[in-house]
Amino acid sequence: MRASASVGAEKCEGWRPAWRAGTCLVPEDGWWAMAAMEAGPLPATLAPEDAARDASEAAGAGPEAPPLPAGNRLSLHLHPGGCRRLLRLCAQQAPQLLEVDFLQLSGHEDPQLLEAALARLPWSLPRLRSLVLKGGQRREALGACLRGSLATLPASLSSLARLAHLDLSFNSLETLPACVPQMCGLDALLLSRNCLSELPAALGALPALTFLAVTHNRLRTLPPALGALSSLQRLDLSGNLLEALPPEIGGLGSLAELNLASNRLQSLPSSLAGLRALRLFILHSNLLASVPASLARLPLLTRLDLRDNQLRDVPPELLDAPFVRLQGNPLGRPPPDPPSPPGPPVVPEMPRLLLTSDRDSFAVTPQGCSVTLACGVRLQFPAGATAAPMTIRYRLWLPEPRLVPLGPHDALLSGVLELQPHGVAFQQEVGLWLLFVPPRARRCREVVVRTLSDNSWSDLETHLEEETPKSGPSSFLRPVTIQLPLPPGVTGLSLDRARLHLLHLAAPAAAWDDITAQVALELTHLYARFQVTRFSWYWLWYTTKACVGSLARKAWERLRLYRVNLIALQRRRDPEQVLLQCLPRNKVDATLRRLLERYRGPEPSDTVEMFEGEKFFAAFERGIDIDADRPDCVEGRLCFVFYSHLKNLKEVYVTTALDRRARAVRGQVSFYRGEVPEVVPEEAEAARQKRGPAALWMATLPIKLPRLQGCEGPTREPGLSLAPLNLGDAETGFLTQSNLLNVAGRLGPDWPAVALHLGLPYRELQRIRHEFRDDLDGQIRHMLFSWAERQAGQPGAVGRLVQALEQSDRRDVAEEVRAVLELGRRKYQEGIRHTSLAPGNLTSPDRLPSPSPEPAQA
């Protein structure tokens, strides 16, 4: 099944197509055949002996001799046709091969040639000690590493008596080759990023094995014979599906490092107390509900990582141990209440998978799952979608014209997603979410998801969903590494770790906590690194004092006191629009350079000191008032709350009761302090009062409303001959002619966008521009009032006007219209309440007494 999304639209952020029950992923079609022909024919199937013979003949016929090994190392993994080069060397019986003890080949070679080359190793390279057959040298279109094609090894490799290191990582092994447990001299075995679902019991017969890595496979269980590896020192089984450990694992007496992270372990066997040589034990990102207290008695243990598990209670021996990491656990929280016996059965939570870029497949069980791919695509398989477990592979293809047919007005919004195996029928609806960013140059008409079936594209049932922004502190699925520079003059090689402290501030607390003993702090020459699960405040502190808490608190108190400047600017094309802002002193110059193209006004105020979270007010004085009722305006004062990381900006419209026809009005805006936030300590408040009296007044800036030009006589606008107008209805409110004139005076050059969103045709806009080509105000008034006349008596007209203003990015005017409507509705209700002619006007209608047949007594 291949799916892509096409659109001729805008302003949609996501969609959700659904596969109907019984819908099949399409079978193979002709597209694959065409792709195969373009990519070239596949190599013919050869037997190992034939491949070796052909390679030998090619070596004799070729003009170039194969490169001889440099010293005792032979690296052919980066050469094209490395197996052919090795076969040529073996056919020539070069004496240098007898000295080679390191060989590296690519796992992406042709499987037949690779098997033929490996079969010659015991006779051509008898002293080989290290064999590396890794994949991952090639990448897909999205940049993820591809697995090699190696799926088995020839049995003759067991004759390599001196082989001590074998690396088979990043390949396609589903079972461990039978020759590997027979390599008795093997010291290190690397099997990471394969497809292994189990390990054979014969693996315990490797007496010299000291390092075993089987990360990112599909292991569900471990063989008990694994405990017989008496020489094993490092064991890495992270990124598997292990649910339990065999008790025999406690017999690994030489084990120093054990990594079981990112599995499904729910408990640990008590036999782990026998790992007396264990130094590093990694168990983060599991499902552990308890841990044995005997782990605290391991004599050499220096780090026990239990982060991101389900631990609600930890033995006291581990809770106070400095080497234990417990972040991300629900410690101290009560367990969820068990359901009552007669209640409905508890439905297990649907598993959620988050695939990384190196994963190209995932497993689906009858229980269902929710899968998020590395490219952002999300799939949801409900319970019962499949009758048996199955593995689904995916791939994201780049869009090509020959693959995705588009119409003349279509636009492609996503890549082409292919899901395999083809032809699978699901028993329940499977949801598919594709994220996209709509093109800004087009309006969104229709968004569809299309699927390829029988060499033709068809539309799936598509539903649009808008992503909701996340709020609150976000936790990461995996720990994030933070790197902080060391203080000047201090290097990681010479500092005293006893003087280095990592401090943490968790809001809304007002004190820093020393978390140095709770994180694994790694030091380099210039940096200190640690891992966190969520962003917060972190401070790296280097001191010679024994008590860090008091010093950190005093420094934090001073950090909460800012030196700020206050700004009051007027818009150049509309002086009645005033911008008020409070900024830290270091941000004032850059902000003014950006604003002075559209605004003008006095210089910023003198520097004043202000706390983080302190409330202050702006009051217009000397004949200037705010032109509309605002929820943040209290008794004529505009309320602010200062935060150093925010803009602290508000734009308002002002008016005056004075006559501007005779002369300009010169007013002012003054800023006054409000209440100091409670979280600011008393010591910091005292520090500010030492510099002078803490008066409420902070600054005053001038505001000038210029004289109105051409306003002799009545105030009616020239060329405007409209009858009194009430636009709207009783539900949404009314706008009068004066209100519309106020809106028209503030649209400015944005009026064409508002007109188009109101539904006026473009031809009418051209006519208005031609008739009033030298009068911008006339264009705006004619457009707005001609539209209002056509909307007379129609419901919802005011709502369409507000929506058009918002779509044209004039939310300031839209908010003012809403404020006028709300004020009108409130005054209308008060008038009805005071002047109602109903006999029970002193009581609300819903509280009128019920009619009674008896007359009321006076």
N, C-alpha and C positions, 0 to 999 in steps of 0.2 A: 504494500500500500504506500503510495506516495501522496503527500498532501502539501499544498501550498496555499497562500492567501493572496487574493487580488482585490483591488479596491478602486473606486473612483471617487474617494471621499476623504473626510478629515474629522478630527476631534473624537477619535475612538482610541482607546488604549489597550484593548484586549478583546478576544472573542473566545467563545466556547462551542465548538461543534460537538455533536454527540453521534456515536455510531449506534444505530438501532439494534435491538436484540436480534441476533441471527445474521447481521451484516458481516460479510467476509472481507478480510484483507485481500486485495485483488491478487490473482495468480500471476505467474511470469508472463510477460508480454514481449512484443517485438523490440521494445526499447533496449532491453538488455542485449539482444543480439546485435543491434546497431552499435552499442557501446563496445561490445567485444570486438567487432570488426575494426572499429576505429583504434582501439588499443593495440591491435596486432594479434596474431594467432598465438595460442598458448603452446608452450614447449611440448613436444611429443613425449609420451610415457616411455621411459627407458628402464631397463633393469640395471642394477648397480654395476654388473660386469660390462654391459654394453656402454654405459656412460663412461666408465673408466677407460675402455678401449677407444671410444671416440675422442675422449680428451687427450689420450696419449698420441693418437694419430694427428690431432690438431696441433699438439706440441711439436711434433716432428715437421709438420708442414708449415708452421708459422714462421715468419721472418725474424721475430724477436724471441730472445730467450727469456724465460721467467726470471724474476729477480731472486737473487740468493738471499738467505736470511742474514741480518746484521747481528753478529754475535750469536747469542743463544735465544733470541726472541724472533718470532715470525708472526707479524700482524697483518692479516689479509682481510680484515673486516671492512675496511674503507675502500678497498680496491674493487672495481666492477669485475665480476667473475673470479672471486677469490678462490673458489673451489677448483676451477679449471687451472688456475696457476699452481695450486698445491698438487693437483694430479700430474701436471707437467714435471714438477720437481721430483715427485715420487717416481715417475717413469724414467727420468734421467739418472735416478739413484745418486743424487748429489751427496757427496760425503759430509757437507755441512749440515744436512738434516740429522745426522747422528748426534750432533751437539745441541740441538734445539730442545729446550725444556719449557718454553712458553709458546702457545699457539692460540690465536684468536681469529675466529671466523664469524661471519654474519649469519644470523638466523633467518635472513630474508633470501638466502640462496635457493635455487631450485631444489626441492626435497630429494630428487633422485641423485643429482650431482653431490649434494651434501652427504647423503648416505654412502655414496661410493667413496668420497674423500675420507670420511671417518673410518671406513672399513680398512683403509690402507695404513692408518696411524700406528697400530701395534708393530708393524714390520718396518715402516719408514722412519718413525720417530720413537724409538724404543726408550729414550731417556726423558720423555715428556713428563713434566711435573704439574703444569698448569694448563687447563683447557677451558677456553671461554667461548661459548656459543650463544651469545646474547642477541636478542632482537632489539627493536626500538630505534634503529638507525633511520628508519623512514617515518614520515609523518603524513597524516591525512590533511584534507583541505582546511580543517579548523585548527591544525597545529598539534593535535594529539599524536603521541607515539603509537605506531602500529606494532602488533605482535608479530614475532617471527613465525615461519611456517614449520619449525621443528616440532615434530610430534612423537618421535621415538629415537632410539639410538641403536646402532648395530651391536649384536651380542659380543663381537670380537673386542670391543673396547674394554671388557673386563680383564684383558691380558696386559693392560698398561700397569705394570707392577709398581712403577714409581709415581703414578699420578696422585697428587696430594690436594689439588684445587680444581673444582669443577663448577662452572658458572653456566646455568641453563636459564637465566632470567629472561623475562619478556618473550616467551615463546607460547606455543599452543599445546603444551603437555597436558593430557587429561589423566594419565596414569604414569607413575614413575617407571622408567625403563628398567627391565629386569637386570641389566648389567650393572646398574649403579650399586645395589647392595653387595655386589661381589667385589667391588674395589676396596680391598681391605686396608690399603694404605691411605685412603682418603682422609684429609684433615679438615677441609672446608667444602661445604656443599650449599650452593645458592640456587633456589628454585622459585624466587619471587616472581609475581605477576604472570602466573600461568593459569591453567584451568583445573588444577588438582582438586578433587573432592575427597580424597583420602590418601593416607600414607601407608605403605605396606609394613607388615610386621617385621619383614626381613631387614628393614632399615636399622633395627637395633643390633645388627651383627657387624657394625662398623666400629671396631674397637678404638681407632685412632681419631675419630671425628671429634673436633673441638668447636666448630662453628656450623650452625644450621640455620638457614633463613628460608622460610616458606611464607613470606608476606603476600597479602592481596591475592589469595587464591579462594577456594570454595570449601575449605576444610570444615566439617561439622564435628568430627570426633578425632581423637588421637589414639594410636595403637598403644596398648600397655607395654609393648616391647620397647617403646621409646625410653622408658626408665632404665634400660640396660646400657645406655650410652654413658659409661662411667667416666670418659674423658671429656665429655661435652662441657664447654665453658660459656658459650653464648648461644642462646636460642631465641629466635625472632619469629613469632607466629601472628603478628598484628595484621589487621585487615581481613579476617576470615569470618566464619560463621560458627565458631566454637560456642557451645552451650554448657559444656562441663569439661573438667580435666580428669584424667584417670589418676587414681591414688598412686600408681607406680611412678608418677613424675617426681615424687619426693625422693626417689633413689638416685637422682642426679647429684651426687655428692660434690662434683667439681664445678657445678654451674655457678657462674658469677653474674651473668646478665640474663634476664628473662623478660621478654616484651610480649604482652598479650593484649595490647591496646586494640580498640575498635573491633571487639567481638561481641558475643551475646552471653557472656558468663553471668550466671546468677548467684553462684556460690563458689567457694574455694575448698579443696580438700584439706583436712587437717595434716596430711602428710607433708605439706609444704614446710613444716617446721624442720624437716630433715635436710633442707638446703642450707647447710652451715656455711658454705662459701659464697652465698648470694650477696652481691653488693648493690645491684640495680634491679628493681622490680617495677615494671610499668604495667598498669592496669586501667588506665583512663578510658573513658567512652565505652563502658560495658553496662550491664544491668545488675550489678552487684547490690544485694540487699544486706549482706553481712560479710564480715571478714573475720578470720580467726585471730584471737589475741596472741597466739604463738608467734605471729610475724614480728611482733615487737621484740622478741627475744633472739632474733637472728643476730649473731655477734658482729658480722661485718656489713650489715645492711646500712647504706648511706642515703638511699632515696627510695621511697615507696609512693608511687603516683596513683592515687585513687580518685582523681578528678572526674567529674561528669558521670557519676554513677547514681544509684538509687539508695544510698546509705542514709538512713534516718538516725541510726545510733551506732557509735563506734566505741570499741573498748577503751577505757581510760588510758591504757598503756600506749595506744596509738594516737589518741586525741592530743596528748601533750608532747608527742615525740617531734623533734625539730625536723626530721627528715621526711615527714608525711605531708603529702599535698592532698587537700580535701575540697578544693573549690568546686562549685557546681553540683553539690550534693544537698538534698533536702534535710540537712541536719537539724534536729530539734523539732521538726514539723510532725504533727500527729499523722498516722497513716489514714488513708481514706476509709470511711465507714463501710463495712461489708454490707452487701444488700441483704435484706430480710429474706428468709427462706421462701415465703409464698410469693415474693416479687418475681418479676420477669428475669430471665437469665441475663447475665452481664455480657454484652457484646464486646469482644476484644477490640482494642483500638487498631485501626487499620495501619499496617506498617508504612513508614515513610522512608523513601530512598532518595538521597541526594547524590547523583553521580558526578564524579570528577571528569576532567577532560580525557583521562586515559582509559575510561571505561566505555565500551561500545555495546554492552548488553546488560540485561537485568533479568531477574527471575520473577515470575508471576505465579502465585499459588491460588488455590480456591478461596483462601481467606481474603484475597484482594490486596491492593497496595496503591499508594500514591507515589509517583515517580517524578522527580524533577531532573531533567537532563542538564548537561553542562552548558548547552546553548540557550537555556531559559525556557524550553518547552516543558510543559507539565502534562502528565497523563494520570488518570485515575481509573483503576480497575476495581469495580465494586465486588463485594463478596459474591461468589458464584459465577463470575464472568467466565472462568475456565473450570472444567471438571477435573483436570489433573495439572500438576506443576509443569510449567513450560518456560523456556528461555526466549526472550525477545531481543533481537539485535536491531540497532538503529544506525542511521547515517544521515547527515545533513549535506545535501548536494547544493552546489552553487547554481543560481538560476541561469539558464541558457535559453536563447530564443528558440532553439530547436526542441527544447524540452517543455517549456511553459508557453503555450500560445496565449497572447494577450490581444484584446480588442483595441480599437483606436482610442478609446477613452479609459482603458484599464491601467492600473499601476500595480506592480508587484510589491508587496509589503513584507515578505518573508522568503527564506530559502525553501528548498524542496526537502521535506522530511520523508525518508524511506524507512519502513518498519518491516522486519522479517521475523518469522517465515511468512511467505505469501500464502493466501488461501486459508487462513485460520478463521473459524466461525466462533464468535463470542456469544455466550448465553445471556449476558446483561449488557446494558448500554455502557460504553467506554467513553469517558470524557477526554477531550484533547484541548489544551489551552496553548495558543501561540501569542506571544507578546509582539507588539509592533508599535512604531511611532508614526502617526499619520502625517502625510505630507502637508505642509502649511500652505502650499500654493493651490490646493484644491479643497472644495467643500465636500464633506463626506456624504455620499449618496447611498452606497451599499457596500458592505464588507462581506465577502463570502470566502469559505474554505473549499477548495476543489481537490478532488481525488482522481487519480489516474487508474482507469479500468478498461481493459480491452483496447488499449492504444487510443483512448479518448478521455478527456477531462469532463467531469460532472461535478455539480455543486452539492455540498453537504448542507444539512440543516445547521445554521450558524446563529449564535446568540452573542451579542456584544456585552462585554462587562468592562467597567471602568475600575482600574486599580485604586484601592483606598490607601492613602498614606498611612504608614505605620507611626504610632505614637508611643511615647514612653521609652525607657531604656531598652535597647535591643541587645539580645544575647546572641553570640555566634555559635554556629554548629560545631566549629572547631576553634581551638585557641588561636589567638592572633598574637604574633610576636611584636613587641614594642622595643624600640632601640632608642636609648637616651644617651646623649653625649656626656662624658665625664666632665667634672669641673675643670676649669683652666689650671694648668700646672700639675694635674694629676693624671697618671697613666695606669692602665689596668695591670701592668707588670710590677709596679712599685707601690701601689697603695696598700694601706692596711684595711682589710675587709671589716675589721671591728669598728672602724670609723665611718663606714659607708652605710647609709640607711635609705631605704625606699619608703616614702610616705604616701599615704592614700587618704583622699577626702571623699567620703560618701555623702552626697547631699541628702537631706538638708542639714546634716550635722555640721557643726562649726569648728571641729577639731580634726587634726590630722592624726592618723593611726600609723604606727610603724609596722609594716608588713614584710620586713626584710626576711624574717624567718618563715614566711608563708609561701614564698615564691622561690623558684630556682633561678637565681641571679647569675648570669654568665657574663664574664668580663673579657673584653678584648683590649687592644692597646688604647683605643679612644672611646669605646662605647660600653654601655651596660645593657644587656638584653634580658627580657623576661616575657612571659606569656600571660595574657589576660583573656577572659571570656566576655567582657563587655568594656566599653569605653567609660572612663571616669577621670578624676583628677589624680595625677601621679607626680611625685616630686622626688628627685634624686638629691640626697643631702649628704655632704661630707663635712665632718666636724671633728674637733678634738674634745668636745664636751661630752660628759657622760650622759647628761639628761638632754634628750633631743626634743621631747614633747613641748617643753616651755618655749624653746627657741622657735620651733616651727609655728607655734600658736601666735607668737608676737609678730613673726614675719607675715603670717597670713592676715593678721589684723591690719597691717599696713598695706597689704596688697588690695584690700577691700576699699581703700580710700583713693578716689580718682580726682584728677585735675581736669576740668571740662570747660568748654566754651559754649555759649548759647548763640543761636543764629536765628534771624528773622529776615526773610527775603520775600519780595513781591514779584509775581510773574510779569514779564515785560509786556506781553500782549493783553494782560488782564490784571491790572493792579489790585483788584479786589480779592484776588486769590493769593493768600499769604502762606508761606512755608515756615514752620517752626521746627527747630531741631536742636538737640543737645548731644554733643560729641566729645569724646576724649581729645585732649589737646593735640596729640600726635596725628589725629585723623582730620583735622579741620582744613588744612591747606588743600589736600587732595579732594575733599568733598566740595570746597568752594570752586576749584578749577572746573569741576564737572558741572556744577549748577549755574555758574554765571553766564552760560550761553543762553539760558532761558529765564533767569531770574536776576534781579538787581535789588540792592538794599544796602544798609549800613554795614560797617565792619563788625565782626563778631564781638561779643561782650568780653570783658576782662575775665581772666581765669578764676574759676571758683572751684571749691572742693565739694565732692558729692560721693555718697556711699553707693555701693551696688545695691539696687533695690529701693533707693530712696524716692519718695513721692515729692513732686513739685508741680506748680501750677503756672499757667500763663494767662494774664488778664489784660484785655484791651482797654485803654483809657483815653481820656480827652476827646470824647465824641465818637469813638469807634467801637462798634459792637460786633459780635458774631452774628452772621446772617441767618442761621438756621438752628433749630433745636437739635442738640446732639446728646447721646447718652453719656459721653465723657465730659460734658460741660455742666458744672455744678455752680450755681449762682453766678453765672457769667464768667467763670474761671475754667480754663481748659486743663484737664488733669493729665499728667505724665507720670511714668515710673521709669527711672533710669536703670538701664542695664548696659554694661560696657560692650557686650557682643551684639547688641541690636542697634538699629538705626535711630530709635527714639525720635521719629519724625511724624508730623501731622500737617495736613494741608486743610485750611479752612477758608471760607469766604466771609468777608467782613462788609459791613455797611455802616451808614452814619445817618443820624437824624438831622444833621446840619445841611444847609443849602450849598450844594456843590456847584450850582450854576454861577454864583458870584465869585467864588474863590475856592482854592484847594483846601482840603481838611488835613491838618497836621496833628496826628495823634501819636500814640505810643503803645507798646506792649511791654509789660513788666512781668518778671519771673519771680515767684515766691516759693519758699520752701514749704514742704508739707510735713509729714511725720517721718521720723527716722525709723528704718526697719528694725525689728526686734532682734534679728540675728547678729547685728553689729555689736561687738563687745564694747563695754564701757571704757576700756583703755583707749580704743581708737577714737571714741567720741571726745574723750579728754584731750587727745593729741590734737584734734582740730580746734577745740576751744582755746588752746594755748596761743594760737595764731591771731585771735581776735574774737570779738563778740559774735555769737552765733545768731545773727539777725535773720529774720524771715525773708527780707528782700535780698535778691541776688543781683539782678541787672535790669536795665531798662533800655529798649531799643526803639528808635523812631519809626513810625509808619505814616506814609503820606498818600492820600487819595487825591489824584489830580482833579483840576477843575473840568467840569463837563463842557465839551465844545459843542456849539450849535444848539443849545438847549433853551433858546428864548421862547417865551410863550408857554403853551400847555406841554405836558410831558408826553403826549401821544407820539409815537414813532412816525416819522414821515413815510408817506406812501403806504400806510397800513390802515385799512378801512374795514376791519372785521367787526361784526356784532359781538356783544358779550358772549363768551364761550365757556361751557362747563364740559370738559372732556373726561369721560369715565362713567362709572356707575356707583351704586350705593355699596357694593361689596368691596371693590378695589379702591374706591375713593375718587375724588374729583380734582382736576387741575383747571384753574381759571386762566383767563387771558394774561393776567399779570404773571402767573407762574410760568406759562409758556414763553413769555418775553424774557424772563429771567434765565430759563434754560437756553433759549436762542442766543443770549448774550454771552454764553460761556462755552459754546461748542467750538467756535473758531474754525480752523482749517479741517477739523475732524468731521464736519457736517456731511460730506459725501458718503463716508463709511456708515454713518448713522442712517442716512436716507436709504442706502441699499439694504441694510438690515431691517428697515421698516417696510420693505417691499416695493419701494418706488422703482420704476424701470429706469435703466440707464439713459434712455432717450429723453426722459423728462429731466434728469439731472443736467444733460447737455443744454436743454432749452432754458432752464433756470440760470445756468451760467452765462448764456448768451444775453438774456434779457437784463440781468443785473451784473454785467461783466466788470463794472468798476465799483461795485458795492458789495463787499463781503457780507455785511450785516443784512442787506436786503436779500441776498441769496439764502441765508439761513432762515430768516423770518418767513419768506415766501414758501420755502420747502416745508417748514414745520407747520405753519398754519393751513396750507393747502392740504397736507395730510390730515390735520386735525378736523377740518371741515368734512372730509370724506368719512371720518371715523365717528361722526356725531350719531349718537343713539346706538352704537354697537358695543356690546359688552367686551371687556378685556382689553380695551385700547390702551389704558394706562400701563397695564402689565407688558404689552408689546413694546411700548416706548422704553420702559426700564430695561427690558431684555436687549433691545437694540443698543442702548447706551453701554451695557456691560459687554456685549459682543464687539463693540467698537473701542474697547479699552478706555472708556470714560466712566469708570466706576465711581469717581468722585461726584459727577453729576447725578448718576443713578442713586447713590446713597442720599444725596440731597432731596431728590424727588420722593424717595421713600420716607424721608423725615417729614416732608410737607404733607404727604398723604396721611401719615400716622398722626400728625398734629391736627389735621382736618377731621379725621375720624374721632379723635378724642374730644375735640370741641363740639362736634355734632352730637356725640353721645351725652355730653354734659348739657347741651341745650335741650335735648329731648327730655332729660331727667328733670330739668328745672321748669320747662314750659309745657309738659305733657298735659293734655286735656282729659286724660283718662280719669274716671272717678276715684281710682285708687292710686293716684300719682305719687303718693308718698311711699309706696311699697313697690318692689319689683314685681314684674308680671308673674314670675314663677312662685312668688310668695303671697299672691292674692288669696284671701280666704275663700273657701269653697262656698258656692251659693247655698243658702238655707231657706226653707219655706217660711221660717219665723222672721219677723221684722227685727232689725238690729236695734238694740237698746242704746240710747244716747248716754 
